[in-house]
Each structure stands twice: as C-alpha cells, then as structure tokens.
Amino acid sequence: MLSDRFGRSIDYLRVSVTDRCDLRCTYCMPKDFKGYEDPPDWLTFAEIERVVAAFARMGTSRVRLTGGEPLTRRNLPQLASRLSSLPGIRDLSLSTNGTRLARHAEALKAAGVTRVNVSLDTLDRDCMANITGRDCLPVVLQGLQAAKQAGLAPVKINMVAMRGVNDAEIDAMAAFCIEQQFMLRLIEVMPMGETGQNTSYLNLAPVQARLAEKFKLKPQALELGGGPARYWSTADGTASIGYITPLSQHFCATCNRVRLSVDGTLYLCLGQEQQYPLRPLLRGGATDAELEQAIREAIELKPQEHDFNRQPEKIIRFMSQTGG
C-alpha cells in the first residue's frame, strides 16, 4: 500500500484532464484568465492511463476525473473506459459543473463512471449567473436529472458556501437535495489564488447545527466516498448532508489523496507548494519500475497539513490549475 511519512494511506487519486472551463466561478478562476497549459503539454490518455495503472499497482483504488471542467476534454468517456478497466481500480467518479452532463451522462455510466459530483452553488438563476459568469442554471438542472436517469449514484451536489453571496440559500438547497435524494456537500471556500482569497469565508459549524435541527439529521457513521466530508443523515437514511471544512475543522490527519494536474504534475496538498513533475519521466522512456519509484518519492513530499489558517495568502495558483 502506498503511504506517506505520516502513516496515511494514499488510496485516492484525483486526475485533472484539463485546466479549461466553460464557466468562471468567482472563487475559482478570474474572468480574464488566459494562463492555460498548452495542449501539447497535456498528458495524453495513454500517459494518464499509465500513471493511474502505476498508482493502482501500489494500492490506490479510487480515481476521480476533474478539471477545469473535465467534460470539455474531447472523448472523455473513452478515457473513463480505459481507467475503469484497470486492475485495482474499484471506484471511478467525476467532478463536473454540470453544463455538459445531460449529453454525456449515459456514455459516462457505460464507460464505468459510477458517480458524479456536480458543482451547484445556488438554485437562484440570477445568483448562479453572477457566480459562474453564465446563465446556466437550467442546463445544470437538466444534467442532474440525466445523471439520475443514467443510474449514476450517488449524485452529489457541491455547494461552496460564501458569506453574503449564497449563504441565505443553504436551507433551500438542503431541502431540494433531500427531496431529490441528492447528496449535498457544503464546502468552506479555500483561499487559493486571488479569487479564493477575495471570497468571503463562511464558517460551517453554525450551519451544521441549524440544519441538523431543522431537518432532524443525525451523524452518519459510515464512510461515504473516501473524501473529506463529514456526513449527517435523515432519520430514514434516504438523504445526507456532508460538510467539508478545511479551515474551521481541517481533516489533514486523515488525508488520503493526491492530485495529478493536466500537465503531469503531482500536487501533494492543496494548501502547500510541494509538487513532483511526472511528465518528463513519461516522455523520457522511464520504465514502470522507475515511474513507481518516482511516485513513492513524490508521496514522501506530502506535508503533514495545509497552511490555509496560518498563511491564507500563501497559495497563489488557482483551484482550476491544481485539479479541484
């Protein structure tokens, strides 16, 4: 099993297939951002498959495809099919903004994607346009229904909670997700790059207490998806609300993931700068054994915890550049 120097097992790899996106969410990417990786520097599907296979041989079993917006990468279901077929990969999921999900949901399911996380910060059309830079709420809602009909389950809704922006809509989102049997995940904004650092932070602890009282929620003991969320469920167990709290209650001690960016860089922590370039090895004739050794060396660089609380201005790269 792949583990770091603090004894944490690394069984979760997030793979960015593009740093490009068709939205410009205010906390993620500047509206005028143009610093994308050049396509020749993107890992090819074959290179991505080779890295994921190496991780799988060392015990990593969960893979999530991310972006940018991953569905802007042409022929993504083909990559999903290749990854889901790898020995040792037992959970292949996708994070998306939902704008292209309606047209791809069935193909993703057929390719072996089991579940999706959809970014949806509001159910108010004007607020959605203000956050994303595009009038896209109707098409995202269509995508959610398409995912449900295709059998992707669970469908998780990622809502970044922002004070003074969408905090007044959290209760309505919770009610919507409980009714539709989507799994809501409320996320504290992370101070990554200028966009994240300029977004008003909302502590989710009071929100958790309020929603638990309003919807009669109980702490969920079962692990739900391998990520950092702490879940509370309805009494009948048909709906859950998760909280991802990197600032108010960080989860670094149990961090089990690393991120592969579209250019082949392994990022070992969202809130630190440690990274390891794999693309030179992939394009320089490295053997599988040499690739595995490089991955082990990279994992040794994984820090004990992030610096978001002590140095919120430290990370200048945007979330889209790291891979979500």
C-alpha positions as CSV (number, residue, x, y, z in Angstrom):
1,M,0.0,0.0,0.0
2,L,1.2,3.5,-0.9
3,S,1.6,5.6,2.3
4,D,3.3,8.8,3.3
5,R,5.8,9.5,6.0
6,F,3.0,10.3,8.5
7,G,1.4,6.9,8.0
8,R,-1.5,7.9,5.9
9,S,-2.5,5.5,3.2
10,I,-2.9,7.2,-0.3
11,D,-5.8,5.4,-1.9
12,Y,-7.4,8.3,-3.8
13,L,-6.0,10.0,-6.9
14,R,-7.7,13.0,-8.5
15,V,-6.8,13.3,-12.2
16,S,-7.2,16.7,-14.0
17,V,-7.8,16.1,-17.7
18,T,-7.9,19.8,-18.5
19,D,-7.4,23.2,-16.8
20,R,-10.0,24.8,-19.0
21,C,-13.6,25.5,-18.1
22,D,-16.7,26.9,-19.7
23,L,-17.6,28.8,-16.5
24,R,-15.8,31.5,-14.5
25,C,-16.9,30.8,-10.9
26,T,-15.8,33.8,-8.8
27,Y,-13.9,31.7,-6.2
28,C,-12.1,29.6,-8.7
29,M,-10.8,31.4,-11.8
30,P,-10.5,35.1,-12.9
31,K,-12.9,36.1,-15.7
32,D,-9.9,37.2,-17.9
33,F,-7.6,34.2,-17.0
34,K,-5.6,33.1,-20.0
35,G,-2.7,31.2,-18.4
36,Y,-3.8,27.7,-19.6
37,E,-1.4,24.9,-20.3
38,D,-0.7,24.4,-24.0
39,P,-2.4,21.2,-25.3
40,P,0.9,19.6,-26.3
41,D,1.8,19.7,-22.6
42,W,-1.4,17.9,-21.6
43,L,-0.9,14.3,-20.6
44,T,-2.4,12.1,-23.3
45,F,-4.9,9.4,-22.5
46,A,-2.2,6.8,-22.7
47,E,0.0,8.7,-20.3
48,I,-2.8,9.2,-17.8
49,E,-3.7,5.5,-18.0
50,R,0.0,4.7,-17.3
51,V,0.1,6.9,-14.2
52,V,-3.2,5.6,-12.9
53,A,-2.1,2.0,-13.5
54,A,1.1,2.6,-11.5
55,F,-0.9,4.0,-8.6
56,A,-3.3,1.1,-8.8
57,R,-0.4,-1.4,-8.6
58,M,0.6,0.3,-5.3
59,G,-2.9,0.1,-3.8
60,T,-4.7,3.2,-4.9
61,S,-8.2,2.2,-5.7
62,R,-10.2,5.4,-6.1
63,V,-9.9,7.7,-9.0
64,R,-11.8,11.0,-9.7
65,L,-11.7,12.8,-13.0
66,T,-11.6,16.5,-12.6
67,G,-10.7,19.8,-14.4
68,G,-11.2,22.6,-15.0
69,E,-14.3,21.2,-16.5
70,P,-13.4,17.6,-17.5
71,L,-16.3,17.3,-20.0
72,T,-14.6,19.9,-22.2
73,R,-11.9,17.3,-22.9
74,R,-12.8,15.5,-26.1
75,N,-13.7,11.8,-25.9
76,L,-13.6,11.7,-22.1
77,P,-15.8,8.6,-21.9
78,Q,-13.0,6.7,-23.8
79,L,-10.5,7.6,-21.1
80,A,-13.0,6.6,-18.4
81,S,-13.5,3.2,-20.0
82,R,-9.7,2.6,-20.1
83,L,-9.3,3.6,-16.4
84,S,-12.3,1.7,-15.1
85,S,-10.9,-1.5,-16.7
86,L,-7.5,-1.2,-14.9
87,P,-6.9,-3.9,-12.2
88,G,-7.3,-2.5,-8.8
89,I,-9.5,0.5,-9.7
90,R,-12.8,-0.1,-7.9
91,D,-14.2,3.4,-7.8
92,L,-14.2,5.8,-10.8
93,S,-16.0,9.1,-10.3
94,L,-16.3,12.5,-12.0
95,S,-16.5,16.1,-10.8
96,T,-18.3,18.5,-13.2
97,N,-20.0,21.8,-13.3
98,G,-22.9,20.0,-15.0
99,T,-23.2,22.2,-18.1
100,R,-22.4,19.2,-20.4
101,L,-23.6,16.4,-18.2
102,A,-27.0,15.9,-19.9
103,R,-25.4,14.9,-23.2
104,H,-22.7,12.7,-21.6
105,A,-24.3,11.0,-18.6
106,E,-25.2,7.8,-20.3
107,A,-21.9,7.4,-22.0
108,L,-20.1,8.0,-18.7
109,K,-22.1,5.4,-17.0
110,A,-21.5,2.9,-19.8
111,A,-17.7,3.7,-19.6
112,G,-17.6,2.7,-15.9
113,V,-18.0,6.0,-14.1
114,T,-20.2,5.1,-11.0
115,R,-21.0,8.5,-9.5
116,V,-20.7,12.2,-10.1
117,N,-20.2,15.4,-8.1
118,V,-21.9,18.4,-9.6
119,S,-20.9,22.0,-8.6
120,L,-24.1,23.9,-7.8
121,D,-23.9,26.9,-5.5
122,T,-27.4,28.2,-5.8
123,L,-30.9,27.5,-7.1
124,D,-31.5,31.2,-8.0
125,R,-30.9,31.8,-11.6
126,D,-29.6,35.3,-11.3
127,C,-27.3,34.4,-8.4
128,M,-26.0,31.4,-10.5
129,A,-25.2,33.8,-13.4
130,N,-23.4,36.1,-11.0
131,I,-21.2,33.4,-9.5
132,T,-20.4,31.5,-12.7
133,G,-20.5,34.3,-15.3
134,R,-23.1,32.5,-17.4
135,D,-26.9,31.9,-17.3
136,C,-26.6,28.1,-16.9
137,L,-28.9,27.0,-14.1
138,P,-31.5,25.3,-16.4
139,V,-28.9,23.2,-18.2
140,V,-27.2,22.2,-15.0
141,L,-30.6,21.1,-13.5
142,Q,-31.1,19.1,-16.7
143,G,-27.7,17.5,-16.2
144,L,-28.6,16.4,-12.7
145,Q,-31.8,14.7,-13.9
146,A,-29.8,13.0,-16.7
147,A,-27.3,11.7,-14.2
148,K,-30.0,10.3,-12.1
149,Q,-31.8,8.6,-15.0
150,A,-28.5,7.1,-16.3
151,G,-28.0,5.4,-12.9
152,L,-25.0,7.4,-11.7
153,A,-25.3,7.2,-7.9
154,P,-24.9,8.9,-5.7
155,V,-25.3,12.3,-7.3
156,K,-23.5,14.7,-5.0
157,I,-24.1,18.5,-5.1
158,N,-21.1,20.5,-4.2
159,M,-22.1,23.9,-2.8
160,V,-19.4,26.4,-1.9
161,A,-20.8,28.5,1.0
162,M,-20.0,32.2,0.7
163,R,-21.0,34.8,3.2
164,G,-23.1,37.5,1.6
165,V,-23.3,35.6,-1.7
166,N,-25.4,32.4,-1.3
167,D,-25.5,31.8,2.5
168,A,-29.1,32.7,2.6
169,E,-29.9,29.9,0.2
170,I,-28.3,27.0,2.1
171,D,-31.6,25.8,3.7
172,A,-33.4,25.8,0.3
173,M,-30.6,23.8,-1.3
174,A,-30.7,21.3,1.6
175,A,-34.5,20.9,1.1
176,F,-34.1,20.5,-2.6
177,C,-31.4,17.8,-2.2
178,I,-33.4,15.9,0.4
179,E,-36.4,15.9,-1.9
180,Q,-34.5,14.8,-5.0
181,Q,-32.3,12.3,-2.9
182,F,-29.1,14.0,-4.0
183,M,-26.3,14.1,-1.5
184,L,-25.5,17.8,-0.6
185,R,-21.9,18.7,0.4
186,L,-21.4,22.2,1.8
187,I,-17.8,23.4,1.4
188,E,-15.9,26.2,3.1
189,V,-14.2,28.4,0.5
190,M,-10.4,27.8,0.3
191,P,-8.1,30.8,0.0
192,M,-6.4,29.6,-3.2
193,G,-5.2,32.3,-5.6
194,E,-6.6,35.8,-5.8
195,T,-10.1,34.5,-6.4
196,G,-10.3,32.3,-3.4
197,Q,-8.6,34.8,-1.2
198,N,-11.1,37.5,-2.1
199,T,-14.2,35.4,-1.4
200,S,-16.0,35.9,1.9
201,Y,-15.4,32.9,4.1
202,L,-18.4,31.3,6.0
203,N,-17.8,29.0,9.0
204,L,-20.0,26.0,8.5
205,A,-20.2,24.9,12.2
206,P,-23.3,27.1,12.9
207,V,-24.8,26.0,9.6
208,Q,-24.4,22.3,10.6
209,A,-26.1,22.9,13.9
210,R,-29.0,24.7,12.2
211,L,-29.6,22.1,9.5
212,A,-29.4,19.3,12.0
213,E,-32.2,20.8,14.0
214,K,-34.3,21.8,11.0
215,F,-34.1,18.5,9.1
216,K,-33.7,16.2,12.1
217,L,-30.3,15.0,11.0
218,K,-28.0,12.5,12.8
219,P,-24.3,12.0,12.4
220,Q,-23.5,9.4,9.8
221,A,-21.0,6.8,11.0
222,L,-20.5,5.1,7.6
223,E,-17.8,6.3,5.2
224,L,-19.4,7.8,2.1
225,G,-17.0,8.1,-0.8
226,G,-13.5,8.3,0.6
227,G,-13.3,12.1,0.7
228,P,-13.0,14.6,3.5
229,A,-16.7,15.3,4.1
230,R,-18.3,14.5,7.4
231,Y,-21.9,13.4,6.8
232,W,-25.2,13.8,8.7
233,S,-28.2,11.8,7.5
234,T,-32.0,12.0,7.7
235,A,-33.7,9.6,10.2
236,D,-34.8,7.2,7.3
237,G,-31.3,7.3,5.8
238,T,-32.6,8.4,2.4
239,A,-30.6,11.7,2.3
240,S,-27.3,13.0,3.7
241,I,-25.6,16.4,4.0
242,G,-21.8,16.5,4.2
243,Y,-19.5,19.2,5.4
244,I,-16.1,19.9,4.0
245,T,-14.4,22.2,6.5
246,P,-10.7,22.8,5.6
247,L,-10.5,25.9,7.7
248,S,-12.8,25.5,10.7
249,Q,-12.1,21.8,11.3
250,H,-9.4,20.6,9.0
251,F,-9.1,16.9,8.0
252,C,-5.4,16.8,7.3
253,A,-4.7,13.9,9.7
254,T,-6.8,11.6,7.5
255,C,-5.9,13.0,4.1
256,N,-5.7,10.1,1.7
257,R,-5.4,11.9,-1.7
258,V,-3.0,13.5,-4.2
259,R,-3.7,15.3,-7.4
260,L,-2.4,14.9,-10.9
261,S,-2.6,18.0,-13.0
262,V,-3.2,18.1,-16.7
263,D,0.5,18.7,-17.4
264,G,1.6,15.7,-15.3
265,T,2.5,17.4,-12.1
266,L,1.6,15.7,-8.8
267,Y,0.4,18.1,-6.2
268,L,0.7,16.7,-2.8
269,C,-1.5,19.2,-0.9
270,L,-4.0,22.0,-1.9
271,G,-2.6,24.3,0.8
272,Q,1.1,23.7,0.2
273,E,3.5,24.0,-2.7
274,Q,5.1,20.5,-2.7
275,Q,4.8,19.1,-6.2
276,Y,6.6,16.5,-8.4
277,P,6.7,16.5,-12.2
278,L,5.9,13.1,-13.8
279,R,5.7,14.2,-17.5
280,P,9.5,14.2,-18.1
281,L,9.6,10.6,-16.9
282,L,6.6,9.6,-19.1
283,R,8.1,11.2,-22.2
284,G,11.7,10.3,-21.4
285,G,11.5,6.5,-21.6
286,A,11.1,5.7,-17.9
287,T,10.3,2.1,-17.0
288,D,7.3,1.2,-14.9
289,A,9.6,0.5,-12.0
290,E,11.1,3.9,-12.4
291,L,7.7,5.6,-12.6
292,E,6.6,3.8,-9.4
293,Q,9.7,4.8,-7.6
294,A,9.1,8.5,-8.6
295,I,5.6,8.3,-7.3
296,R,6.9,6.9,-4.0
297,E,9.4,9.8,-3.8
298,A,6.6,12.3,-4.5
299,I,4.4,10.9,-1.8
300,E,7.3,11.4,0.7
301,L,7.0,15.1,0.0
302,K,3.3,15.2,1.2
303,P,3.2,17.7,4.1
304,Q,1.5,17.0,7.4
305,E,-1.1,19.7,7.0
306,H,-2.0,22.8,4.9
307,D,-1.3,26.4,5.7
308,F,-4.7,27.9,4.9
309,N,-5.2,29.0,8.5
310,R,-1.7,30.4,9.2
311,Q,-0.9,31.8,5.8
312,P,-4.1,32.1,3.7
313,E,-2.2,34.2,1.1
314,K,0.4,31.6,0.5
315,I,-1.1,29.6,-2.4
316,I,-1.2,31.8,-5.5
317,R,-2.2,29.1,-8.0
318,F,-5.9,28.9,-8.8
319,M,-8.0,25.9,-7.9
320,S,-8.5,25.1,-11.6
321,Q,-4.7,24.8,-12.1
322,T,-4.4,22.2,-9.3
323,G,-7.3,19.9,-10.4
324,G,-10.1,20.6,-8.0
